[in-house]
């Protein structure tokens, strides 16, 4: 498994836990709000967990962009300096 795949799977687990769904149900591009009924509190919870797990601070101003797993991965990669 590549580092990028490993990161995606870790993020999938983390986000699925917050959204209270099974990781297998969470697609890379599924819209959190439209497909998984996520509200802004869940989005903030995702940010908090990312910060705690990866010691990365994603500004709340970026929250509207974090609509799916792929966008979350890109944001964490950018702020954490991952070279996936």
Biopython code that builds the backbone (N, CA, C, O; Angstrom):
import numpy as np
from Bio.PDB.StructureBuilder import StructureBuilder

atoms = [
    (1, "UNK", "N", (0.856, -1.187, 0.000)),
    (1, "UNK", "CA", (0.000, 0.000, 0.000)),
    (1, "UNK", "C", (0.898, 1.245, 0.000)),
    (1, "UNK", "O", (1.813, 1.365, 0.814)),
    (2, "UNK", "N", (0.624, 2.147, -0.908)),
    (2, "UNK", "CA", (1.417, 3.375, -0.981)),
    (2, "UNK", "C", (1.079, 4.275, 0.205)),
    (2, "UNK", "O", (0.074, 4.083, 0.890)),
    (3, "UNK", "N", (1.944, 5.259, 0.426)),
    (3, "UNK", "CA", (1.700, 6.202, 1.521)),
    (3, "UNK", "C", (0.388, 6.964, 1.289)),
    (3, "UNK", "O", (-0.370, 7.211, 2.226)),
    (4, "UNK", "N", (0.136, 7.329, 0.031)),
    (4, "UNK", "CA", (-1.101, 8.048, -0.286)),
    (4, "UNK", "C", (-2.322, 7.193, 0.052)),
    (4, "UNK", "O", (-3.290, 7.688, 0.630)),
    (5, "UNK", "N", (-2.276, 5.909, -0.310)),
    (5, "UNK", "CA", (-3.404, 5.007, -0.015)),
    (5, "UNK", "C", (-3.571, 4.846, 1.492)),
    (5, "UNK", "O", (-4.689, 4.813, 2.005)),
    (6, "UNK", "N", (-2.455, 4.749, 2.186)),
    (6, "UNK", "CA", (-2.498, 4.603, 3.642)),
    (6, "UNK", "C", (-3.133, 5.841, 4.280)),
    (6, "UNK", "O", (-3.978, 5.727, 5.167)),
    (7, "UNK", "N", (-2.719, 7.020, 3.822)),
    (7, "UNK", "CA", (-3.302, 8.259, 4.335)),
    (7, "UNK", "C", (-4.797, 8.306, 4.056)),
    (7, "UNK", "O", (-5.579, 8.668, 4.934)),
    (8, "UNK", "N", (-5.201, 7.942, 2.840)),
    (8, "UNK", "CA", (-6.631, 7.966, 2.485)),
    (8, "UNK", "C", (-7.425, 7.032, 3.389)),
    (8, "UNK", "O", (-8.518, 7.378, 3.837)),
    (9, "UNK", "N", (-6.880, 5.852, 3.658)),
    (9, "UNK", "CA", (-7.606, 4.897, 4.497)),
    (9, "UNK", "C", (-7.709, 5.396, 5.934)),
    (9, "UNK", "O", (-8.748, 5.229, 6.572)),
    (10, "UNK", "N", (-6.639, 6.008, 6.452)),
    (10, "UNK", "CA", (-6.696, 6.580, 7.802)),
    (10, "UNK", "C", (-7.756, 7.681, 7.865)),
    (10, "UNK", "O", (-8.547, 7.746, 8.805)),
    (11, "UNK", "N", (-7.755, 8.542, 6.846)),
    (11, "UNK", "CA", (-8.725, 9.633, 6.806)),
    (11, "UNK", "C", (-10.146, 9.094, 6.663)),
    (11, "UNK", "O", (-11.080, 9.618, 7.268)),
    (12, "UNK", "N", (-10.303, 8.037, 5.854)),
    (12, "UNK", "CA", (-11.623, 7.432, 5.664)),
    (12, "UNK", "C", (-12.166, 6.940, 7.011)),
    (12, "UNK", "O", (-13.331, 7.166, 7.336)),
    (13, "UNK", "N", (-11.312, 6.266, 7.790)),
    (13, "UNK", "CA", (-11.725, 5.765, 9.111)),
    (13, "UNK", "C", (-12.142, 6.925, 10.021)),
    (13, "UNK", "O", (-13.188, 6.878, 10.667)),
    (14, "UNK", "N", (-11.311, 7.952, 10.057)),
    (14, "UNK", "CA", (-11.552, 9.102, 10.931)),
    (14, "UNK", "C", (-12.864, 9.807, 10.565)),
    (14, "UNK", "O", (-13.695, 10.079, 11.432)),
    (15, "UNK", "N", (-13.036, 10.098, 9.278)),
    (15, "UNK", "CA", (-14.234, 10.817, 8.829)),
    (15, "UNK", "C", (-15.482, 9.956, 9.003)),
    (15, "UNK", "O", (-16.524, 10.453, 9.431)),
    (16, "UNK", "N", (-15.383, 8.675, 8.675)),
    (16, "UNK", "CA", (-16.539, 7.778, 8.812)),
    (16, "UNK", "C", (-16.993, 7.710, 10.268)),
    (16, "UNK", "O", (-18.190, 7.671, 10.549)),
    (17, "UNK", "N", (-16.038, 7.695, 11.185)),
    (17, "UNK", "CA", (-16.375, 7.654, 12.611)),
    (17, "UNK", "C", (-17.167, 8.900, 13.004)),
    (17, "UNK", "O", (-18.165, 8.808, 13.719)),
    (18, "UNK", "N", (-16.720, 10.059, 12.536)),
    (18, "UNK", "CA", (-17.425, 11.312, 12.851)),
    (18, "UNK", "C", (-18.821, 11.317, 12.227)),
    (18, "UNK", "O", (-19.785, 11.768, 12.846)),
    (19, "UNK", "N", (-18.921, 10.810, 10.993)),
    (19, "UNK", "CA", (-20.211, 10.810, 10.292)),
    (19, "UNK", "C", (-21.121, 9.661, 10.744)),
    (19, "UNK", "O", (-22.279, 9.568, 10.337)),
    (20, "UNK", "N", (-20.566, 8.789, 11.594)),
    (20, "UNK", "CA", (-21.313, 7.639, 12.113)),
    (20, "UNK", "C", (-21.794, 6.727, 10.994)),
    (20, "UNK", "O", (-22.954, 6.318, 10.959)),
    (21, "UNK", "N", (-20.878, 6.417, 10.080)),
    (21, "UNK", "CA", (-21.148, 5.456, 9.014)),
    (21, "UNK", "C", (-19.981, 4.474, 8.954)),
    (21, "UNK", "O", (-18.947, 4.685, 9.586)),
    (22, "UNK", "N", (-20.158, 3.399, 8.188)),
    (22, "UNK", "CA", (-19.073, 2.441, 7.998)),
    (22, "UNK", "C", (-18.076, 3.031, 7.000)),
    (22, "UNK", "O", (-18.480, 3.683, 6.037)),
    (23, "UNK", "N", (-16.772, 2.806, 7.223)),
    (23, "UNK", "CA", (-15.762, 3.335, 6.290)),
    (23, "UNK", "C", (-16.030, 2.936, 4.838)),
    (23, "UNK", "O", (-15.760, 3.709, 3.919)),
    (24, "UNK", "N", (-16.560, 1.728, 4.634)),
    (24, "UNK", "CA", (-16.829, 1.255, 3.269)),
    (24, "UNK", "C", (-17.907, 2.096, 2.565)),
    (24, "UNK", "O", (-17.957, 2.158, 1.337)),
    (25, "UNK", "N", (-18.758, 2.731, 3.358)),
    (25, "UNK", "CA", (-19.838, 3.543, 2.787)),
    (25, "UNK", "C", (-19.349, 4.901, 2.302)),
    (25, "UNK", "O", (-20.022, 5.567, 1.516)),
    (26, "UNK", "N", (-18.172, 5.308, 2.777)),
    (26, "UNK", "CA", (-17.654, 6.636, 2.475)),
    (26, "UNK", "C", (-16.818, 6.607, 1.199)),
    (26, "UNK", "O", (-15.733, 6.026, 1.169)),
    (27, "UNK", "N", (-17.335, 7.239, 0.147)),
    (27, "UNK", "CA", (-16.587, 7.278, -1.110)),
    (27, "UNK", "C", (-15.646, 8.479, -1.109)),
    (27, "UNK", "O", (-15.796, 9.394, -0.299)),
    (28, "UNK", "N", (-14.678, 8.469, -2.018)),
    (28, "UNK", "CA", (-13.689, 9.558, -2.076)),
    (28, "UNK", "C", (-14.327, 10.899, -2.410)),
    (28, "UNK", "O", (-13.870, 11.942, -1.943)),
    (29, "UNK", "N", (-15.388, 10.871, -3.222)),
    (29, "UNK", "CA", (-15.978, 12.125, -3.694)),
    (29, "UNK", "C", (-17.412, 12.349, -3.204)),
    (29, "UNK", "O", (-18.065, 13.303, -3.628)),
    (30, "UNK", "N", (-17.900, 11.489, -2.325)),
    (30, "UNK", "CA", (-19.253, 11.657, -1.794)),
    (30, "UNK", "C", (-19.343, 12.915, -0.947)),
    (30, "UNK", "O", (-18.545, 13.112, -0.030)),
    (31, "UNK", "N", (-20.312, 13.766, -1.253)),
    (31, "UNK", "CA", (-20.484, 15.030, -0.539)),
    (31, "UNK", "C", (-20.968, 14.759, 0.885)),
    (31, "UNK", "O", (-22.011, 14.139, 1.090)),
    (32, "UNK", "N", (-20.190, 15.236, 1.871)),
    (32, "UNK", "CA", (-20.518, 14.970, 3.278)),
    (32, "UNK", "C", (-21.925, 15.429, 3.641)),
    (32, "UNK", "O", (-22.676, 14.690, 4.278)),
    (33, "UNK", "N", (-22.285, 16.644, 3.240)),
    (33, "UNK", "CA", (-23.590, 17.191, 3.619)),
    (33, "UNK", "C", (-24.720, 16.516, 2.857)),
    (33, "UNK", "O", (-25.714, 16.094, 3.448)),
    (34, "UNK", "N", (-24.559, 16.417, 1.522)),
    (34, "UNK", "CA", (-25.656, 15.903, 0.702)),
    (34, "UNK", "C", (-25.840, 14.391, 0.828)),
    (34, "UNK", "O", (-26.969, 13.905, 0.892)),
    (35, "UNK", "N", (-24.744, 13.657, 0.864)),
    (35, "UNK", "CA", (-24.864, 12.194, 0.863)),
    (35, "UNK", "C", (-24.842, 11.567, 2.245)),
    (35, "UNK", "O", (-25.382, 10.479, 2.446)),
    (36, "UNK", "N", (-24.213, 12.258, 3.210)),
    (36, "UNK", "CA", (-24.072, 11.654, 4.541)),
    (36, "UNK", "C", (-24.698, 12.498, 5.650)),
    (36, "UNK", "O", (-24.482, 12.239, 6.834)),
    (37, "UNK", "N", (-25.475, 13.509, 5.258)),
    (37, "UNK", "CA", (-26.199, 14.351, 6.221)),
    (37, "UNK", "C", (-25.309, 15.002, 7.279)),
    (37, "UNK", "O", (-25.725, 15.163, 8.426)),
    (38, "UNK", "N", (-24.099, 15.371, 6.904)),
    (38, "UNK", "CA", (-23.201, 16.023, 7.868)),
    (38, "UNK", "C", (-23.611, 17.481, 8.039)),
    (38, "UNK", "O", (-23.978, 18.154, 7.075)),
    (39, "UNK", "N", (-23.543, 17.956, 9.274)),
    (39, "UNK", "CA", (-23.811, 19.375, 9.520)),
    (39, "UNK", "C", (-22.491, 20.068, 9.861)),
    (39, "UNK", "O", (-21.439, 19.428, 9.880)),
    (40, "UNK", "N", (-22.545, 21.354, 10.125)),
    (40, "UNK", "CA", (-21.316, 22.110, 10.375)),
    (40, "UNK", "C", (-20.603, 21.636, 11.644)),
    (40, "UNK", "O", (-19.378, 21.719, 11.731)),
    (41, "UNK", "N", (-21.353, 21.144, 12.618)),
    (41, "UNK", "CA", (-20.715, 20.636, 13.835)),
    (41, "UNK", "C", (-19.852, 19.421, 13.531)),
    (41, "UNK", "O", (-18.766, 19.262, 14.090)),
    (42, "UNK", "N", (-20.341, 18.571, 12.646)),
    (42, "UNK", "CA", (-19.541, 17.395, 12.262)),
    (42, "UNK", "C", (-18.290, 17.828, 11.501)),
    (42, "UNK", "O", (-17.222, 17.239, 11.665)),
    (43, "UNK", "N", (-18.429, 18.854, 10.675)),
    (43, "UNK", "CA", (-17.271, 19.364, 9.933)),
    (43, "UNK", "C", (-16.214, 19.877, 10.908)),
    (43, "UNK", "O", (-15.021, 19.634, 10.725)),
    (44, "UNK", "N", (-16.656, 20.584, 11.939)),
    (44, "UNK", "CA", (-15.722, 21.110, 12.943)),
    (44, "UNK", "C", (-15.082, 19.955, 13.723)),
    (44, "UNK", "O", (-13.899, 20.008, 14.061)),
    (45, "UNK", "N", (-15.857, 18.933, 14.000)),
    (45, "UNK", "CA", (-15.337, 17.742, 14.685)),
    (45, "UNK", "C", (-14.262, 17.059, 13.828)),
    (45, "UNK", "O", (-13.242, 16.606, 14.347)),
    (46, "UNK", "N", (-14.501, 16.991, 12.519)),
    (46, "UNK", "CA", (-13.494, 16.414, 11.614)),
    (46, "UNK", "C", (-12.201, 17.231, 11.695)),
    (46, "UNK", "O", (-11.112, 16.670, 11.814)),
    (47, "UNK", "N", (-12.331, 18.560, 11.630)),
    (47, "UNK", "CA", (-11.151, 19.434, 11.731)),
    (47, "UNK", "C", (-10.398, 19.186, 13.037)),
    (47, "UNK", "O", (-9.171, 19.081, 13.040)),
    (48, "UNK", "N", (-11.129, 19.093, 14.135)),
    (48, "UNK", "CA", (-10.503, 18.891, 15.444)),
    (48, "UNK", "C", (-9.737, 17.571, 15.482)),
    (48, "UNK", "O", (-8.631, 17.502, 16.018)),
    (49, "UNK", "N", (-10.331, 16.528, 14.913)),
    (49, "UNK", "CA", (-9.655, 15.220, 14.916)),
    (49, "UNK", "C", (-8.430, 15.211, 14.014)),
    (49, "UNK", "O", (-7.421, 14.585, 14.337)),
    (50, "UNK", "N", (-8.517, 15.902, 12.885)),
    (50, "UNK", "CA", (-7.355, 16.001, 11.987)),
    (50, "UNK", "C", (-6.211, 16.703, 12.705)),
    (50, "UNK", "O", (-5.057, 16.285, 12.619)),
    (51, "UNK", "N", (-6.550, 17.775, 13.416)),
    (51, "UNK", "CA", (-5.556, 18.549, 14.158)),
    (51, "UNK", "C", (-4.872, 17.658, 15.196)),
    (51, "UNK", "O", (-3.648, 17.658, 15.329)),
    (52, "UNK", "N", (-5.693, 16.900, 15.927)),
    (52, "UNK", "CA", (-5.168, 16.051, 16.998)),
    (52, "UNK", "C", (-4.306, 14.911, 16.443)),
    (52, "UNK", "O", (-3.232, 14.626, 16.971)),
    (53, "UNK", "N", (-4.781, 14.268, 15.385)),
    (53, "UNK", "CA", (-4.083, 13.096, 14.841)),
    (53, "UNK", "C", (-2.819, 13.470, 14.077)),
    (53, "UNK", "O", (-1.789, 12.810, 14.214)),
    (54, "UNK", "N", (-2.897, 14.530, 13.270)),
    (54, "UNK", "CA", (-1.783, 14.865, 12.382)),
    (54, "UNK", "C", (-1.050, 16.141, 12.793)),
    (54, "UNK", "O", (-0.108, 16.560, 12.120)),
    (55, "UNK", "N", (-1.473, 16.755, 13.885)),
    (55, "UNK", "CA", (-0.853, 18.006, 14.351)),
    (55, "UNK", "C", (-0.797, 19.026, 13.213)),
    (55, "UNK", "O", (0.229, 19.654, 12.950)),
    (56, "UNK", "N", (-1.941, 19.160, 12.556)),
    (56, "UNK", "CA", (-2.040, 20.075, 11.422)),
    (56, "UNK", "C", (-3.194, 21.028, 11.688)),
    (56, "UNK", "O", (-4.271, 20.608, 12.110)),
    (57, "UNK", "N", (-2.968, 22.295, 11.445)),
    (57, "UNK", "CA", (-4.010, 23.279, 11.686)),
    (57, "UNK", "C", (-4.593, 23.730, 10.354)),
    (57, "UNK", "O", (-3.960, 24.473, 9.603)),
    (58, "UNK", "N", (-5.795, 23.275, 10.076)),
    (58, "UNK", "CA", (-6.492, 23.693, 8.863)),
    (58, "UNK", "C", (-7.423, 24.830, 9.267)),
    (58, "UNK", "O", (-8.279, 24.641, 10.131)),
    (59, "UNK", "N", (-7.278, 25.999, 8.665)),
    (59, "UNK", "CA", (-8.114, 27.142, 9.045)),
    (59, "UNK", "C", (-9.605, 26.852, 8.844)),
    (59, "UNK", "O", (-9.994, 26.206, 7.872)),
    (60, "UNK", "N", (-10.434, 27.341, 9.779)),
    (60, "UNK", "CA", (-11.879, 27.126, 9.646)),
    (60, "UNK", "C", (-12.416, 27.751, 8.367)),
    (60, "UNK", "O", (-13.462, 27.342, 7.864)),
    (61, "UNK", "N", (-11.701, 28.745, 7.839)),
    (61, "UNK", "CA", (-12.125, 29.375, 6.584)),
    (61, "UNK", "C", (-12.146, 28.369, 5.431)),
    (61, "UNK", "O", (-12.835, 28.577, 4.432)),
    (62, "UNK", "N", (-11.387, 27.276, 5.575)),
    (62, "UNK", "CA", (-11.353, 26.255, 4.523)),
    (62, "UNK", "C", (-12.465, 25.220, 4.661)),
    (62, "UNK", "O", (-12.637, 24.365, 3.792)),
    (63, "UNK", "N", (-13.215, 25.300, 5.753)),
    (63, "UNK", "CA", (-14.280, 24.314, 5.985)),
    (63, "UNK", "C", (-15.210, 24.108, 4.793)),
    (63, "UNK", "O", (-15.508, 22.963, 4.455)),
    (64, "UNK", "N", (-15.682, 25.181, 4.141)),
    (64, "UNK", "CA", (-16.606, 24.967, 3.012)),
    (64, "UNK", "C", (-15.999, 24.129, 1.879)),
    (64, "UNK", "O", (-16.728, 23.486, 1.124)),
    (65, "UNK", "N", (-14.686, 24.135, 1.763)),
    (65, "UNK", "CA", (-14.032, 23.358, 0.704)),
    (65, "UNK", "C", (-13.943, 21.877, 1.050)),
    (65, "UNK", "O", (-13.816, 21.040, 0.156)),
    (66, "UNK", "N", (-14.007, 21.550, 2.324)),
    (66, "UNK", "CA", (-13.829, 20.168, 2.767)),
    (66, "UNK", "C", (-15.141, 19.399, 2.670)),
    (66, "UNK", "O", (-15.714, 18.972, 3.672)),
    (67, "UNK", "N", (-15.595, 19.239, 1.436)),
    (67, "UNK", "CA", (-16.911, 18.643, 1.188)),
    (67, "UNK", "C", (-16.876, 17.134, 1.007)),
    (67, "UNK", "O", (-17.907, 16.469, 1.106)),
    (68, "UNK", "N", (-15.679, 16.586, 0.738)),
    (68, "UNK", "CA", (-15.584, 15.144, 0.538)),
    (68, "UNK", "C", (-14.207, 14.652, 0.981)),
    (68, "UNK", "O", (-13.336, 15.449, 1.332)),
    (69, "UNK", "N", (-14.024, 13.347, 0.961)),
    (69, "UNK", "CA", (-12.802, 12.745, 1.470)),
    (69, "UNK", "C", (-11.576, 13.187, 0.669)),
    (69, "UNK", "O", (-10.511, 13.430, 1.237)),
    (70, "UNK", "N", (-11.731, 13.288, -0.633)),
    (70, "UNK", "CA", (-10.611, 13.703, -1.482)),
    (70, "UNK", "C", (-10.153, 15.117, -1.106)),
    (70, "UNK", "O", (-8.953, 15.379, -1.030)),
    (71, "UNK", "N", (-11.093, 16.017, -0.875)),
    (71, "UNK", "CA", (-10.763, 17.395, -0.494)),
    (71, "UNK", "C", (-10.086, 17.436, 0.880)),
    (71, "UNK", "O", (-9.168, 18.226, 1.100)),
    (72, "UNK", "N", (-10.541, 16.587, 1.794)),
    (72, "UNK", "CA", (-9.923, 16.518, 3.126)),
    (72, "UNK", "C", (-8.476, 16.045, 2.986)),
    (72, "UNK", "O", (-7.568, 16.609, 3.597)),
    (73, "UNK", "N", (-8.272, 15.012, 2.179)),
    (73, "UNK", "CA", (-6.916, 14.494, 1.960)),
    (73, "UNK", "C", (-6.016, 15.588, 1.384)),
    (73, "UNK", "O", (-4.887, 15.768, 1.842)),
    (74, "UNK", "N", (-6.509, 16.312, 0.389)),
    (74, "UNK", "CA", (-5.702, 17.364, -0.232)),
    (74, "UNK", "C", (-5.354, 18.463, 0.771)),
    (74, "UNK", "O", (-4.228, 18.961, 0.777)),
    (75, "UNK", "N", (-6.306, 18.841, 1.612)),
    (75, "UNK", "CA", (-6.067, 19.892, 2.605)),
    (75, "UNK", "C", (-5.047, 19.439, 3.650)),
    (75, "UNK", "O", (-4.131, 20.187, 3.993)),
    (76, "UNK", "N", (-5.206, 18.223, 4.150)),
    (76, "UNK", "CA", (-4.262, 17.716, 5.152)),
    (76, "UNK", "C", (-2.879, 17.594, 4.524)),
    (76, "UNK", "O", (-1.882, 17.978, 5.136)),
    (77, "UNK", "N", (-2.813, 17.064, 3.312)),
    (77, "UNK", "CA", (-1.521, 16.906, 2.625)),
    (77, "UNK", "C", (-0.824, 18.247, 2.487)),
    (77, "UNK", "O", (0.380, 18.359, 2.715)),
    (78, "UNK", "N", (-1.596, 19.272, 2.108)),
    (78, "UNK", "CA", (-1.043, 20.617, 1.911)),
    (78, "UNK", "C", (-0.514, 21.189, 3.223)),
    (78, "UNK", "O", (0.599, 21.711, 3.275)),
    (79, "UNK", "N", (-1.309, 21.089, 4.272)),
    (79, "UNK", "CA", (-0.934, 21.692, 5.551)),
    (79, "UNK", "C", (0.095, 20.863, 6.319)),
    (79, "UNK", "O", (0.872, 21.410, 7.102)),
    (80, "UNK", "N", (0.103, 19.549, 6.099)),
    (80, "UNK", "CA", (1.041, 18.687, 6.826)),
    (80, "UNK", "C", (2.326, 18.465, 6.036)),
    (80, "UNK", "O", (3.291, 17.892, 6.542)),
    (81, "UNK", "N", (2.322, 18.926, 4.795)),
    (81, "UNK", "CA", (3.518, 18.766, 3.969)),
    (81, "UNK", "C", (3.735, 17.344, 3.476)),
    (81, "UNK", "O", (4.868, 16.946, 3.209)),
    (82, "UNK", "N", (2.631, 16.559, 3.349)),
    (82, "UNK", "CA", (2.754, 15.205, 2.818)),
    (82, "UNK", "C", (3.199, 15.295, 1.374)),
    (82, "UNK", "O", (2.794, 16.202, 0.647)),
    (83, "UNK", "N", (4.022, 14.368, 0.965)),
    (83, "UNK", "CA", (4.485, 14.306, -0.435)),
    (83, "UNK", "C", (3.905, 13.066, -1.112)),
    (83, "UNK", "O", (4.616, 12.303, -1.764)),
    (84, "UNK", "N", (2.596, 12.885, -0.939)),
    (84, "UNK", "CA", (1.929, 11.704, -1.521)),
    (84, "UNK", "C", (2.081, 11.748, -3.031)),
    (84, "UNK", "O", (1.598, 10.854, -3.726)),
]
sb = StructureBuilder()
sb.init_structure("model")
sb.init_model(0)
sb.init_chain("A")
sb.init_seg("    ")
for serial, (resi, resn, name, xyz) in enumerate(atoms, 1):
    if name == "N":
        sb.init_residue(resn, " ", resi, " ")
    sb.init_atom(name, np.array(xyz, "f"), 0.0, 1.0, " ", f" {name:<3s}", serial, name[0])
structure = sb.get_structure()
